[in-house]
Structure formats: structure tokens, C-alpha cells
Amino acid sequence: MYSTCLSAAFSIFLFVLSPSVTLFPLFFQTLLVAASLYLIELGTASILIREKRIKVEALYHLAAAFRHEVRQPITISRGLIQLLSEGDWPEEKQKDFLTQALAELDRSEKIIQDYQVFANPYVERMEHLDAANVIQQVIEKMHPLINEHDVEVQLHLSSCWIIGEKSKME
């Protein structure tokens, strides 16, 4: 910003003094033009560096969000597998744990696929979703961990419709 103002001042200075070419030698005018061009280039380079820094910062935040989204289903799967290995569970409960663990691994795979096509985003399957139902499904996936820590969850949900992709709401 400062260099742009300074180069504009040099340009105005040259414009004002240009009729009186005889007062200034050609060398001095050339030096002023070179200095203003240098300041313009310096300002442009500063802007490009700032834009690049903003892009790198945005990429960092995107990577952090991606890491969080992938770690969540993997952590849930790990917890379910640990529950299976540490306890004597009825066969039906074991199948339930494995089904939930596989569903979470599938969800992490979907997140990775979404990240791979991030450069070319497109809408897959937008649909009307009941937010209360989506929240209920998330709570059900967390049920083994909730039971393990003796936590009571009370839900008082009313129907609220949203438009989105079901897999991204979980």
C-alpha cells in the first residue's frame, strides 16, 4: 500500500515536471522512472507474498479440519474394537460392535474420498434430512462408549428438516 502511494507520487512528480525537461537532465528523469517502477514491482511482490501466505494458511486449516474428521471415525472404531477385546460380550453384541466399527471405517473412507475430489467439488446426493434423526443416529453410534462411562443421555428433539448429504451430517 505504501509503495503504491509512493510510486503514484513519483508518477505525479514526473507528470508535473515533464513540460520543463530542460530543468532536469534526462538521466534524472530516467532514474525517477526506474525508482517508481521498482517501487511498483516491490508493491506487487508484497501483494503476491501476502496472497500466497493467505492460501497456505487456508490450506493449513483445511488439513487440520481433515485430520479431525478422519480421526473421529477411526477413534470410534478403535474404541469398539478395544471393547470387544477386553470383555466377554454376547455374540449379538459383538456383531453389533463390529458392524458399527465397519460403518465408522466406511465413513472415514468416504471422508478421504471427499478430500481427494476437493479440487473438483460437486454435489452428490442432496436430500431432505430430519436433523433429530441424524442426531439420534450419532448418539446410537456412541452408545457403547456412553454405557462404558455410565453416562445418561436425554434427548428432547423436535423435527427439524435440513437439506444436505446424510454421510456428511454424521
N, C-alpha and C positions, 0 to 999 in steps of 0.2 A: 504494500500500500504506500509506504513512504517513498520507495524508489520510483513508483509510478508517478507520484506527485512531483518528485524531483525531476524526472525526465520530462514531464509536461512543462515544468518551469523552464528547463533548458530549451525546449522547443519554442515556447513563447518568447524567450530571450532571443533566440536565433531569428524568429519571425520579425520581431521589433527592430532588430539591428540589421536585418538583411538589406534594406534600402541604402544604408550607409556602409557599403562594402569597403569603401576606401579608408574608413576609420580603423578597420580591423584587417589584419593580414589574412590571407587565405588559410594559412597554417592554423591560426587560432580558431577560425570557424570550423575547420576540419576536426580539430581537437574537441570542440564542443559537440559536434555531431557524433563523434566516436564515443565520447563520455555519455551522451544521452542514450545511444544505442546499447552501450554496456549496461547502463542502469536499467533499461527496458529488459534486456536479457536476464539480468540479475533478478528482477522482479518476477519474470516469467518462470525462471528456475525455482525461485522460492515458492511460487504458487504450485508448481508441479510436485515439489517435495512435500508440501503440505497435503496435497490431494493423495499422494502415494501413502503418506503416514495415516491418513484417514481410512484408506482402503485396507491397509494392513491391520489397523485397529479393528475394523469391522470384521475382517477375516478371523482375527483372534477371538472375538466374541462369538462368532458363528461356530468356531471349533470348540469353544467351551460349552456352548449350548448342545452341540452334537455329542460331546463326551458325556454330558449329564443325561441326555436322552437315551444313549446306548447303555450306559451303566445301570440305569434303573431296572430294565427288564432282566439284565444279566444278574444283578444282585438278588432280585426276587427268585430267579431260577436257582441260584446258588443256595439261598436260604431254604427253599423247598427240598433240594437235594440233601442238604445237611439234616433237615428234619427227618427225611427218610433213613439216613444212615445212622442216626442217633437213637431212634426209638423203634419199638415194636408196634407197628401200625397194622390195623386190619388191611386185608388185601384191597378192599374197595377204596380205602383212604389212600393207600399207596398209589393206586391207579389215578385217583383224583390229583394227588401231588404231582405225579409225572405228567398228566395232561396239562396242568397249569404251568409247569416248568417249560414244557414244549411250546405252549402258547406264548409264553414270555420270550423264549428264544426266537420264535417266528416273528414276534413284534420287533425285536432288536434287528433281525434280518431286514424287515421292512423299512426300519429307520435308516439302515445303511443304504438300502436301495434308493430311498428318497434322497439321501445325501449325494449319491452318485449322479443323480439326474438334476441336482440343484441348479446346475448351469443352464439347464433347459427345462424350466418348470412348466408343468401342465396339470390341469385338474383331472384327477382320476374319476372318482365316483362321489360327487356331492349328493347328499341326501338329507332329508329331514330327520333329525335325531331328537329323542327325548333326553334332555340333559340329566334328568333324575335317573333314568335308566342307565346312562353311561356312568354316572357316579356310583350307582348300585353295583354295576359290574366291576368297577375298580375296587370297591370295598370287598367284594367276594374274592377277588384275586389276592387281597391282603389278609383274608380270613385266617389262614394258618398262622401268620405272624401275630395277628391280633389275639388269637387264642393262646398262643405260647406266652404272651406277656400279660395275660389276664386283663385285657383292655375291653371295655364295653363301648360299642359304637351305637349311638342312637341317631337315626336319620328321620327327619321330618321334611320330606321333599314334596314339592308340588310339581306338576307337569310344566315344563318349560321347553319349548321347541326351538332348536337351533339348526342351522344349515352347516354341514361340514362333512368331513370324511371320518367315519367311525374309527378307523385304525389310528388316526391322529388324535383322537379325543381320549384315548385310553392312556 
